[in-house]
Each structure stands twice: as C-alpha cells, then as structure tokens.
Amino acid sequence: MDEVTCVLGKKITFTKERYLHIILRHPELEGKENDIRKTATHADFIQESVYDKNVLLYYRSIGEKEYIVVVVKVLNNHGFIITAYIANIIKKGVIIWKK
C-alpha cells in the first residue's frame, strides 16, 4: 500500500489489491502503476461524479483525445483509488479543478 498527495492536497491511498483489480478489468494498464499515481498527482483536470459527490475522476492526457482516468472515493478529506481506465471521451459532470 502506498499513499500519494493529489493536486487538491488530499492524501490518496493506492493498494496492491486495487491495482490487481484494475489490471484484471483493464489489462492495458498492466505495468502502468506509476502512470496511475501520476494521474492523481499531476491531473490535467478533476471532475465530480454525477452519481456520487464523494467520487472524483482524475484525468491526465496521454495522447490526442486519450486519457488515463483514475476514480477516487473521498471520505473525510482522504481518498482511495477505486479503479482506473483509459478513455477517449470525457464523462458528463462538473469539472472542479483544472491545470
């Protein structure tokens, strides 16, 4: 387990169990642990989930119209990574922070 500080100053936990969950569902992210961390610490923008105000989506561009998205649940100003994936569209929702 490790912890990073995101661009909002929140501590975010990233566990081995979550990483294994991510690569099981999104094998294209295998070997990309550091890219997942970097997305939380150096996001291009952060969006609030339309389904849960305590869930934030951290986007970081990795190509033309391609992003790594890291989904973080935040409780009491501390977050933990739920999942991550590669996307070529931006979900609906309010952008709460932009680089």
N, C-alpha and C positions, 0 to 999 in steps of 0.2 A: 504494500500500500504506500502511496506517496501523496503528497499534497502540493498544489501549486496555488499561486495567488493570481486571480484573473485581473483583467483590466479595470474591473469595478472595485478592486481591493478585497474581494471576497475570497476566503480560503475554499478551495475545491479539492475534494478527495477523489483519487483515481485508483481503484483497487485492481488487483490481478483478475479477480472474478469478473469485474465489469469489462476488462479488456478481452477476456476469453469469450464473454457474451457477445461483444462487438464483432470479433473476428468470426465467430460462428455464424452470425447473421449477415455480416458484411465482409466476406473474405478478402475483398480488395483492400481492406485496411490492415491486413496482416503485416507485421513488421513496421507499422506506422504509429507506434505508441508515442514517439516524440512529436509527430505531426498532430496527434490528438491533443497532447499537452500544449503545444504551441498555439493551437487554435483557441484554447481557453485563455492563454496568457497574452496573445497578440491577435485577437479577433479584429476583423475589419468592421464588423457591426454585430450588435446583440439584439435579439428580438424576443419579445414576451410571447409565450404560447397563448393561442386563442382558447385553449382548453383548460389551462391551469396557470394562474397568475404566478405560481411559485416555480414554474418551469421556464428556463431561459434557453434560447437557441443561439449558440455562438457560431458565427460564420467566418471563414477565412478563405479567401480566393486561392485556388491552386491552378488556375488556368482561365481561359476565356469562358466566362459563364459556367464555371465549375467551382464548387466549394466543398470544403470539409465542414460538416455541421456537427457540433458537439452539443448534446442535450444535457442540461444540468438542472437538477432539482435543488432549490434553495430553501432551507428552513433555518430560521434564527440566524440569518446572515452567513450561514455556512452551506456550501453546496457539495453535491456529489454527482459524478458523471453517471448518467443513466445509460446512454448509448451514443454512438457517433455513426455517421454515414457520409457518403459523397452524394451531392445533389447538383442538379443543373438548373433548378428553379428555386426561387425564394418563396417560402411559405407565406400565407397571409398572417398578419399580426403587426403589432406596433413595434417599431424599432426604438429601443430605449437608449441605445448608445451607438455612436458611430465614430470611427477613427478620424 
